[in-house]
């Protein structure tokens, strides 16, 4: 589960962006991870990622989810 980073409100040059001009962020923070995949011998393989890591993901990957408190 990845918490999406906030979109930038202005460009490096200082131009303010409207909501329609902002690009969907592709960086986020890992909020939760599963137990990992099974190996051929039936044991769990540990994951290379942990809660709190910053990750970059594909813009159109996964599913959007909004929690009850409004976070994505």
C-alpha positions, 0 to 999 in steps of 0.5 A: 500500500502506497501513500501518494505524495502531494502534487507540486503547487508551483513550478521551479520557476514559480508559476502557480499550477491549477488542479487540472494542470498538476500531473499525477504524482509517481512517488509515494511512501510505503504504508503497508506491505504483505508477507511476501511470495512463497518460494518453491519449497513453501517458505516465504521469501522476504520482501526487499521493501519495508514500511516507510520506504519512498518508491517510484511507481508507474503513473497508471499502475495499481488502483486508486483508493481513498480512505475514510479520512480522505487520504489517497 
